[in-house]
C-alpha cells in the first residue's frame, strides 16, 4: 500500500490548511486511517483517526480545531486544520491499517508533509 499525502505548507497563526492522503495498491480493506505528527526532537504523536464506519478520535490538543474525514470508496482521508497555532508546526504523517492481497492486516505510513505555522 502506498500512501500519498498532500496539502502541507506554511500559514500564519489562526489560519487553515487541509491535508489529504490517498491510499493505493492491492487493497482489500482499510480499517483505521489517520494522521500523526512529529516535531523535531519529539516522538510521533496521534492527531486524529477515523474508522471505516466513521468513528473518530482526536488528540485533546486539536479537539474543536481539526476535523478528520474519510472517503471509503476512494481510500482517502482528509484533515481540515483550522485555528492553527505555532505549536502545530510538525511533519504530519498519514497512516492506514490495511489488508492487502496475500497479506494480513498491516500498518502503513505515508512520506510525511510539513506544516509550518508562523507569523
DSSP file (Angstrom, degrees, kcal/mol; ACC not computed):
  #  RESIDUE AA STRUCTURE BP1 BP2  ACC     N-H-->O    O-->H-N    N-H-->O    O-->H-N    TCO  KAPPA ALPHA  PHI   PSI    X-CA   Y-CA   Z-CA
    1    1 A X              0   0    0      0, 0.0     2,-0.5     0, 0.0    24,-0.2   0.000 360.0 360.0 360.0 132.7    0.0    0.0    0.0
    2    2 A X  E     -A   24   0A   0     22,-2.6    22,-2.3   106,-0.1     2,-0.5  -0.930 360.0-158.6-110.2 135.1    1.3    3.4   -0.9
    3    3 A X  E     -A   23   0A   0     -2,-0.5   108,-0.7   106,-0.4     2,-0.6  -0.961   5.4-166.7-115.1 119.2    0.0    6.5    1.0
    4    4 A X  E     -A   22   0A   0     18,-2.5    18,-2.1    -2,-0.5     2,-0.3  -0.916   7.9-166.7-110.9 113.6    0.4    9.8   -0.8
    5    5 A X  E     +A   21   0A   0     -2,-0.6     2,-0.3    16,-0.2    16,-0.2  -0.696  12.2 165.4 -99.5 151.1   -0.1   12.9    1.3
    6    6 A X  E     +A   20   0A   0     14,-2.5    14,-2.7    -2,-0.3   107,-0.1  -0.963  38.7  69.0-152.4 165.8   -0.5   16.4    0.1
    7    7 A X        +     0   0    0     -2,-0.3    11,-0.4     1,-0.3    -1,-0.1   0.382  58.9 133.3 105.4  -3.2   -1.7   19.8    1.4
    8    8 A X        +     0   0    0     12,-0.1     2,-0.3     9,-0.1    -1,-0.3  -0.152  22.5 117.0 -70.8 174.9    1.1   20.8    3.8
    9    9 A X  E     -d  115   0B   0    105,-1.2   107,-2.8   104,-0.1     2,-0.4  -0.990  59.6 -52.1 160.3-163.2    2.6   24.3    3.7
   10   10 A X  E     +d  116   0B   0     -2,-0.3     2,-0.3   105,-0.2   107,-0.2  -0.885  49.1 164.7-112.2 140.3    3.2   27.5    5.7
   11   11 A X  E     -d  117   0B   0    105,-2.5   107,-2.1    -2,-0.4     2,-0.1  -0.986  35.1-108.2-149.9 154.8    0.4   29.5    7.3
   12   12 A X    >   -     0   0    0     -2,-0.3     3,-2.3   105,-0.2    72,-0.2  -0.461  54.9 -77.6 -80.1 157.7    0.1   32.3    9.8
   13   13 A X  T 3  S+     0   0    0      1,-0.3    72,-0.2    -2,-0.1    -1,-0.1  -0.290 122.1  27.6 -54.9 137.2   -1.3   31.6   13.3
   14   14 A X  T 3  S+     0   0    0     70,-3.3    69,-0.7     1,-0.3    -1,-0.3   0.282  99.6 118.7  90.8  -9.8   -5.1   31.4   13.1
   15   15 A X    <   -     0   0    0     -3,-2.3    69,-2.3    69,-0.3     2,-0.3  -0.083  56.2-122.4 -81.8-175.7   -5.0   30.2    9.5
   16   16 A X        +     0   0    0     66,-0.2     2,-0.3    67,-0.2    66,-0.2  -0.930  21.3 179.4-131.7 151.7   -6.2   26.9    8.0
   17   17 A X  E     - B   0  81A   0     64,-2.2    64,-3.4    -2,-0.3     2,-0.5  -0.976  16.3-146.2-143.8 154.7   -4.8   24.1    6.0
   18   18 A X  E     - B   0  80A   0    -11,-0.4     2,-0.3    -2,-0.3    62,-0.2  -0.978  12.4-160.5-126.6 119.4   -6.3   20.9    4.6
   19   19 A X  E     - B   0  79A   0     60,-2.7    60,-2.6    -2,-0.5     2,-0.3  -0.756   7.9-169.1 -96.2 143.5   -4.3   17.7    4.4
   20   20 A X  E     -AB   6  78A   0    -14,-2.7   -14,-2.5    -2,-0.3     2,-0.4  -0.961   6.3-171.5-130.6 151.4   -5.2   14.9    2.1
   21   21 A X  E     -AB   5  77A   0     56,-1.9    56,-2.2    -2,-0.3     2,-0.5  -0.978   4.3-163.7-145.1 128.5   -3.9   11.3    1.8
   22   22 A X  E     -AB   4  76A   0    -18,-2.1   -18,-2.5    -2,-0.4     2,-0.4  -0.949   8.9-150.4-116.2 130.9   -4.7    8.7   -0.8
   23   23 A X  E     +A    3   0A   0     52,-2.8     2,-0.3    -2,-0.5   -20,-0.2  -0.809  20.8 173.6 -98.7 137.6   -4.1    5.0   -0.4
   24   24 A X  E     +A    2   0A   0    -22,-2.3   -22,-2.6    -2,-0.4     2,-0.3  -0.941  25.8  71.2-139.7 162.5   -3.3    2.9   -3.4
   25   25 A X  S    S-     0   0    0     -2,-0.3     2,-2.2   -24,-0.2    -2,-0.0  -0.829  96.8 -29.2 127.9-167.5   -2.2   -0.7   -4.1
   26   26 A X  S    S+     0   0    0     -2,-0.3    75,-1.8    75,-0.1     2,-0.4  -0.421  77.7 173.2 -83.9  65.1   -3.8   -4.1   -3.9
   27   27 A X  E     +E  100   0B   0     -2,-2.2    73,-0.3    73,-0.2     3,-0.1  -0.592  24.7 174.6 -83.4 128.4   -6.1   -3.1   -1.1
   28   28 A X  E    S-     0   0B   0     71,-3.5     2,-0.3     1,-0.4    72,-0.2   0.823  72.2 -17.6 -92.2 -45.1   -8.7   -5.5    0.1
   29   29 A X  E     -E   99   0B   0     70,-1.7    70,-3.3     0, 0.0     2,-0.5  -0.986  52.2-146.5-160.1 149.3   -9.9   -3.4    3.0
   30   30 A X  E     -E   98   0B   0     -2,-0.3    68,-0.2    68,-0.2     3,-0.1  -0.991  13.9-179.6-121.8 127.6   -8.8   -0.5    5.2
   31   31 A X  E     +     0   0B   0     66,-3.1     2,-0.4    -2,-0.5    21,-0.3   0.898  65.6  12.7 -86.9 -83.9   -9.8   -0.4    8.8
   32   32 A X  E     -     0   0B   0     65,-0.3    65,-2.7    19,-0.2     2,-0.4  -0.797  61.1-175.9-101.5 137.3   -8.4    2.8   10.5
   33   33 A X  E     +EF  96  50B   0     17,-2.4    17,-2.9    -2,-0.4     2,-0.3  -0.951  21.4 139.7-122.9 150.0   -6.9    5.8    8.7
   34   34 A X  E     -EF  95  49B   0     61,-2.5    61,-2.5    -2,-0.4     2,-0.4  -0.973  42.2-100.5-169.9-176.4   -5.4    8.7   10.5
   35   35 A X  E     +EF  94  48B   0     13,-3.0    12,-2.6    -2,-0.3    13,-1.7  -0.975  25.6 178.5-127.3 138.0   -2.9   11.4   10.9
   36   36 A X  E     -EF  93  46B   0     57,-2.6    57,-3.2    -2,-0.4     2,-0.3  -0.854  11.9-153.2-126.5 165.0    0.1   11.6   13.2
   37   37 A X  E     -EF  92  45B   0      8,-2.5     8,-3.0    -2,-0.3     2,-0.4  -0.981   6.3-162.6-142.1 156.6    2.7   14.3   13.6
   38   38 A X  E     -E   91   0B   0     53,-2.1    53,-2.4    -2,-0.3     2,-0.3  -0.977   3.1-163.3-143.0 125.6    6.3   14.7   14.7
   39   39 A X    >   -     0   0    0      4,-0.4     3,-2.3    -2,-0.4    51,-0.1  -0.731  47.2 -76.1-100.8 156.1    8.2   17.7   15.8
   40   40 A X  T 3  S+     0   0    0     -2,-0.3    -1,-0.1     1,-0.3     3,-0.1  -0.255 118.1   7.8 -54.3 128.7   12.0   17.8   15.9
   41   41 A X  T 3  S+     0   0    0      1,-0.3     2,-0.3    -3,-0.0    -1,-0.3   0.444 112.9  98.5  82.4  -0.7   13.3   16.0   19.0
   42   42 A X  S <  S-     0   0    0     -3,-2.3    -1,-0.3     1,-0.0     2,-0.1  -0.783  76.3-101.9-118.8 162.6    9.9   14.7   19.9
   43   43 A X        -     0   0    0     -2,-0.3    -4,-0.4     1,-0.1     2,-0.2  -0.429  45.4 -93.8 -77.8 155.5    8.1   11.4   19.4
   44   44 A X        -     0   0    0     -6,-0.2     2,-0.3    -2,-0.1    -6,-0.2  -0.483  50.2-164.0 -66.4 137.3    5.5   10.9   16.8
   45   45 A X  E     -F   37   0B   0     -8,-3.0    -8,-2.5    -2,-0.2     2,-0.2  -0.931  22.1-102.1-130.9 151.8    2.0   11.5   18.2
   46   46 A X  E     +F   36   0B   0     -2,-0.3   -10,-0.2   -10,-0.2     3,-0.1  -0.456  33.1 172.0 -68.4 136.4   -1.5   10.8   17.3
   47   47 A X  E     -     0   0B   0    -12,-2.6    12,-2.6     1,-0.3     2,-0.3   0.744  64.0 -29.5-105.4 -57.0   -3.5   13.7   15.9
   48   48 A X  E     -FG  35  58B   0    -13,-1.7   -13,-3.0    10,-0.2    -1,-0.3  -0.976  52.6-165.5-162.4 148.3   -6.8   12.1   14.7
   49   49 A X  E     -FG  34  57B   0      8,-2.2     8,-2.0    -2,-0.3     2,-0.4  -0.952   2.6-162.9-135.6 158.0   -8.1    8.8   13.4
   50   50 A X  E     -FG  33  56B   0    -17,-2.9   -17,-2.4    -2,-0.3     6,-0.2  -0.994  13.5-140.3-142.1 134.3  -11.2    7.6   11.7
   51   51 A X    >   -     0   0    0      4,-2.6     3,-1.5    -2,-0.4   -19,-0.2  -0.313  35.0 -99.6 -85.6 173.8  -12.5    4.1   11.3
   52   52 A X  T 3  S+     0   0    0    -21,-0.3    20,-0.1     1,-0.3   -20,-0.1   0.713 125.1  52.9 -66.6 -19.8  -14.2    2.6    8.3
   53   53 A X  T 3  S-     0   0    0      2,-0.1    -1,-0.3   -22,-0.1   -22,-0.0   0.405 124.3-101.9 -96.1   1.3  -17.6    3.2    9.9
   54   54 A X    <   +     0   0    0     -3,-1.5     2,-0.3     1,-0.3    -2,-0.1   0.470  68.9 148.1  96.6   2.1  -16.8    6.9   10.6
   55   55 A X        -     0   0    0     -5,-0.0    -4,-2.6     1,-0.0    -1,-0.3  -0.555  30.3-160.2 -71.0 133.1  -15.9    6.8   14.3
   56   56 A X  E     -G   50   0B   0     -2,-0.3     2,-0.3    -6,-0.2    -6,-0.2  -0.790  16.9-169.8-116.9 157.1  -13.4    9.4   15.0
   57   57 A X  E     -G   49   0B   0     -8,-2.0    -8,-2.2    -2,-0.3     2,-0.3  -0.978  10.4-167.5-145.0 133.1  -10.9   10.1   17.8
   58   58 A X  E     -G   48   0B   0     -2,-0.3   -10,-0.2   -10,-0.2     2,-0.2  -0.899  26.5-112.7-122.6 147.9   -8.9   13.2   18.3
   59   59 A X    >>  -     0   0    0    -12,-2.6     3,-1.9    -2,-0.3     4,-0.9  -0.509  36.4-117.0 -68.1 147.6   -5.9   14.2   20.4
   60   60 A X  G >4 S+     0   0    0      1,-0.3     3,-0.6     2,-0.2    -1,-0.1   0.841 111.2  63.1 -57.8 -34.0   -7.0   16.7   23.1
   61   61 A X  G 34 S+     0   0    0      1,-0.2    -1,-0.3     3,-0.0   -14,-0.0   0.557 110.4  37.3 -75.1  -5.1   -4.8   19.4   21.7
   62   62 A X  G X> S+     0   0    0     -3,-1.9     3,-2.4   -15,-0.2     4,-2.4   0.445  81.4 126.9-119.5  -4.4   -6.7   19.5   18.3
   63   63 A X  T << S+     0   0    0     -4,-0.9     4,-0.1    -3,-0.6    -3,-0.0  -0.307  81.6  13.9 -59.3 131.8  -10.3   19.0   19.5
   64   64 A X  T 34 S+     0   0    0      2,-0.4    -1,-0.3     1,-0.1     3,-0.1   0.292 126.5  59.7  86.5 -10.7  -12.5   21.7   18.2
   65   65 A X  T <4 S+     0   0    0     -3,-2.4    17,-1.8     1,-0.2     2,-0.3   0.715  97.9  50.6-115.7 -37.8   -9.9   22.9   15.7
   66   66 A X  E  <  -C   81   0A   0     -4,-2.4    -2,-0.4    15,-0.2     2,-0.4  -0.799  59.3-165.3-108.3 146.9   -9.2   19.9   13.4
   67   67 A X  E     -C   80   0A   0     13,-2.4    13,-3.0    -2,-0.3     2,-0.4  -0.991   5.5-156.9-132.7 126.4  -11.7   17.7   11.6
   68   68 A X  E     +C   79   0A   0     -2,-0.4     2,-0.3    11,-0.2    11,-0.2  -0.815  17.1 173.5-100.9 141.6  -10.9   14.3   10.1
   69   69 A X  E     -C   78   0A   0      9,-2.1     9,-2.7    -2,-0.4     2,-0.3  -0.941  11.6-156.3-143.1 165.6  -12.9   12.8    7.3
   70   70 A X  E     -C   77   0A   0     -2,-0.3     2,-0.6     7,-0.2     7,-0.2  -0.998  15.3-154.1-148.5 143.6  -12.7    9.8    5.0
   71   71 A X  E  >> -C   76   0A   0      5,-2.4     5,-1.8    -2,-0.3     4,-0.9  -0.926  12.0-171.8-117.4 102.4  -14.0    8.6    1.6
   72   72 A X  T  45S+     0   0    0     -2,-0.6     3,-0.4     1,-0.2    -1,-0.1   0.854  83.5  57.0 -65.6 -34.7  -14.0    4.8    1.8
   73   73 A X  T  45S+     0   0    0      1,-0.2    -1,-0.2     2,-0.1    -2,-0.0   0.835 117.4  34.0 -65.5 -31.6  -14.8    4.5   -2.0
   74   74 A X  T  45S-     0   0    0     -3,-0.5   -51,-0.3     2,-0.1    -1,-0.2   0.425 104.1-126.3-102.8  -0.7  -11.7    6.5   -2.9
   75   75 A X  T  <5 +     0   0    0     -4,-0.9   -52,-2.8    -3,-0.4     2,-0.3   0.915  63.9 137.4  53.9  46.1   -9.5    5.2    0.0
   76   76 A X  E   < -BC  22  71A   0     -5,-1.8    -5,-2.4   -54,-0.2     2,-0.4  -0.892  38.3-165.3-122.7 153.8   -8.7    8.8    1.0
   77   77 A X  E     -BC  21  70A   0    -56,-2.2   -56,-1.9    -2,-0.3     2,-0.3  -0.994   8.2-163.7-136.1 142.7   -8.5   10.6    4.3
   78   78 A X  E     -BC  20  69A   0     -9,-2.7    -9,-2.1    -2,-0.4     2,-0.4  -0.904  10.1-157.3-127.3 153.2   -8.5   14.3    4.9
   79   79 A X  E     -BC  19  68A   0    -60,-2.6   -60,-2.7    -2,-0.3     2,-0.6  -0.929   7.0-160.6-132.3 109.1   -7.6   16.6    7.8
   80   80 A X  E     -BC  18  67A   0    -13,-3.0   -13,-2.4    -2,-0.4     2,-0.6  -0.805  12.5-165.4 -89.0 119.6   -9.1   20.0    8.0
   81   81 A X  E     +BC  17  66A   0    -64,-3.4   -64,-2.2    -2,-0.6     2,-0.3  -0.927  12.0 172.3-114.2 115.4   -7.0   22.1   10.3
   82   82 A X        +     0   0    0    -17,-1.8   -66,-0.2    -2,-0.6   -67,-0.2  -0.745  59.0  24.4-115.4 164.3   -8.4   25.4   11.5
   83   83 A X  S    S-     0   0    0    -69,-0.7    -1,-0.2    -2,-0.3   -67,-0.2   0.900  84.1-161.2  49.6  48.1   -7.2   28.0   14.1
   84   84 A X        -     0   0    0    -69,-2.3   -70,-3.3    -3,-0.2     2,-0.3  -0.275   6.6-157.6 -65.9 145.0   -3.7   26.8   13.6
   85   85 A X    >   -     0   0    0    -72,-0.2     3,-2.2   -71,-0.1     4,-0.3  -0.830  31.1-110.3-119.1 156.8   -1.1   27.5   16.3
   86   86 A X  G >  S+     0   0    0     -2,-0.3     3,-1.8     1,-0.3    31,-0.4   0.853 117.8  62.5 -54.5 -34.0    2.7   27.7   16.1
   87   87 A X  G 3  S+     0   0    0      1,-0.3    -1,-0.3    29,-0.1    -3,-0.0   0.571  88.8  70.2 -71.9  -6.9    2.8   24.6   18.3
   88   88 A X  G <  S+     0   0    0     -3,-2.2    -1,-0.3    29,-0.1     2,-0.2   0.538  70.5 119.9 -81.4  -7.3    1.0   22.7   15.4
   89   89 A X    <   +     0   0    0     -3,-1.8     2,-0.3    -4,-0.3    27,-0.2  -0.415  41.4 106.4 -61.4 124.9    4.2   23.0   13.4
   90   90 A X  E    S- H   0 115B   0     25,-2.0    25,-2.7    -2,-0.2     2,-0.6  -0.968  76.0 -79.6-178.3 171.7    5.4   19.5   12.6
   91   91 A X  E     -EH  38 114B   0    -53,-2.4   -53,-2.1    -2,-0.3     2,-0.5  -0.872  47.2-147.1 -90.5 127.3    5.7   16.9    9.9
   92   92 A X  E     -EH  37 113B   0     21,-3.1    21,-2.2    -2,-0.6     2,-0.4  -0.837  11.4-160.5-102.6 130.7    2.3   15.2    9.5
   93   93 A X  E     -E   36   0B   0    -57,-3.2   -57,-2.6    -2,-0.5     2,-0.3  -0.912  11.1-138.4-115.4 134.0    2.1   11.6    8.6
   94   94 A X  E     -E   35   0B   0     -2,-0.4    16,-2.5   -59,-0.2     2,-0.4  -0.664  24.1-168.2 -83.8 144.5   -0.8    9.7    7.1
   95   95 A X  E     -EI  34 109B   0    -61,-2.5   -61,-2.5    -2,-0.3     2,-0.4  -0.990   9.8-178.6-137.1 143.5   -1.4    6.2    8.5
   96   96 A X  E     -EI  33 108B   0     12,-2.0    12,-2.9    -2,-0.4     2,-0.8  -0.993  21.3-150.0-144.1 136.5   -3.6    3.3    7.4
   97   97 A X  E     + I   0 107B   0    -65,-2.7   -66,-3.1    -2,-0.4     2,-0.3  -0.908  42.3 167.0-102.1 106.7   -4.2   -0.1    8.8
   98   98 A X  E     -EI  30 106B   0      8,-2.5     8,-2.6    -2,-0.8     2,-0.5  -0.838  38.5-139.6-130.2 156.6   -5.0   -2.1    5.7
   99   99 A X  E     -EI  29 105B   0    -70,-3.3   -71,-3.5    -2,-0.3   -70,-1.7  -0.970  27.3-173.2-114.4 127.8   -5.4   -5.6    4.4
  100  100 A X  E >   -E   27   0B   0      4,-0.7     3,-2.1    -2,-0.5   -73,-0.2  -0.733  39.1 -71.9-116.7 166.2   -3.9   -6.4    1.0
  101  101 A X  T 3  S+     0   0    0    -75,-1.8   -75,-0.1     1,-0.3     3,-0.1  -0.348 119.1   7.1 -57.5 126.0   -4.0   -9.4   -1.3
  102  102 A X  T 3  S+     0   0    0      1,-0.2     2,-0.3    -2,-0.1    -1,-0.3   0.448 119.0  80.4  83.4   0.0   -1.9  -12.2    0.1
  103  103 A X  S <  S-     0   0    0     -3,-2.1    -1,-0.2     1,-0.1    -3,-0.1  -0.917  70.9-123.1-135.7 162.1   -1.2  -10.5    3.4
  104  104 A X        -     0   0    0     -2,-0.3    -4,-0.7     1,-0.2     2,-0.2  -0.060  61.9 -45.4 -85.5-165.3   -2.8   -9.8    6.7
  105  105 A X  E     +I   99   0B   0     -6,-0.2     2,-0.3    -8,-0.1    -6,-0.2  -0.471  66.5 178.1 -68.5 131.8   -3.6   -6.5    8.4
  106  106 A X  E     -I   98   0B   0     -8,-2.6    -8,-2.5    -2,-0.2     2,-0.5  -0.977  29.1-122.6-138.4 147.4   -0.5   -4.2    8.2
  107  107 A X  E     -I   97   0B   0     -2,-0.3     2,-0.3   -10,-0.2   -10,-0.2  -0.794  31.4-168.9 -92.3 128.9    0.2   -0.7    9.3
  108  108 A X  E     -I   96   0B   0    -12,-2.9   -12,-2.0    -2,-0.5     2,-0.4  -0.894   6.1-156.5-121.7 149.9    1.3    1.7    6.6
  109  109 A X  E     -I   95   0B   0     -2,-0.3  -106,-0.4   -14,-0.2   -14,-0.2  -0.950  10.6-135.4-125.5 144.3    2.8    5.2    6.7
  110  110 A X        -     0   0    0    -16,-2.5  -106,-0.2    -2,-0.4     3,-0.1  -0.269  36.4 -99.0 -82.9 180.0    2.9    8.0    4.2
  111  111 A X        -     0   0    0   -108,-0.7   -18,-0.1     1,-0.1  -107,-0.1   0.589  62.7-111.8 -82.1 -11.0    6.0   10.0    3.5
  112  112 A X        -     0   0    0      1,-0.1     2,-0.4   -18,-0.1   -19,-0.2   0.232  20.7-134.0  92.8 142.7    5.1   13.0    5.6
  113  113 A X  E     - H   0  92B   0    -21,-2.2   -21,-3.1  -107,-0.1     2,-0.3  -0.999  21.3-121.0-135.8 134.5    4.1   16.5    4.8
  114  114 A X  E     - H   0  91B   0     -2,-0.4  -105,-1.2   -23,-0.2     2,-0.5  -0.536  22.8-171.5 -80.2 132.9    5.5   19.6    6.5
  115  115 A X  E     -dH   9  90B   0    -25,-2.7   -25,-2.0    -2,-0.3     2,-0.5  -0.994   5.8-175.3-121.1 123.4    3.1   22.1    8.2
  116  116 A X  E     -d   10   0B   0   -107,-2.8  -105,-2.5    -2,-0.5     2,-0.6  -0.979   8.2-170.5-123.5 125.0    4.6   25.3    9.5
  117  117 A X  E     +d   11   0B   0     -2,-0.5     2,-0.3   -31,-0.4  -105,-0.2  -0.946  30.8 135.6-117.1 111.8    2.6   27.9   11.5
  118  118 A X              0   0    0   -107,-2.1    -2,-0.1    -2,-0.6   -33,-0.0  -0.997 360.0 360.0-156.7 147.2    4.5   31.1   11.9
  119  119 A X              0   0    0     -2,-0.3  -107,-0.1  -107,-0.2    -1,-0.1   0.425 360.0 360.0 -93.9 360.0    4.0   34.8   11.7
